[in-house]
Amino acid sequence: MATLLLPTGRTLPLEIAESAGARRRGLLGRDGVTGALLLSPANSVHTVRMRFAIDVAYLDRELRVLSVRTMRPGRIGRPRLRARHVLETEAGAMAGWGVRRGARVEVRTGDCGDCGDSDGSGGPGGPGGPGGRN
């Protein structure tokens, strides 16, 4: 199970969609999300056939937030050229989490939600992207 380390220091459950099928499915068919969903790699999303509005954060390869948008169902987002990952959650959540332009998030993989590499040495969620890969 992965966790998302927010700019505030809080951690949340994180689902990572790395396969083409998982990215295509995203949050479709769900009534909500616990924590967040990371689409990787991705630089755009849509909310066609979604059941609820979502917050979308476009992230660069260092997991720095390029922009945050709230998208109602039935919308198609414009691609962000520098984005390498997209973080999705229920509408309104990101403002409360401190996720805004310029902030950086971390992805931690494994069983331990509050332990892991946070010293910037390139471990999970480091400069190599989710799970330390590029």
Secondary structure, DSSP 8 states (H G I E B T S, - for coil): -EEEE-TTS-EEEEEEE-SHHHHHHTTTT-S--SSEEEESS-S--B-TT-SS-EEEEEE-TT-BEEEEEEE-TT-B----TT--EEEEEETTHHHHHT--TT-B-EEE-SS-SS-S--SSSS-TTSTT-GGG--
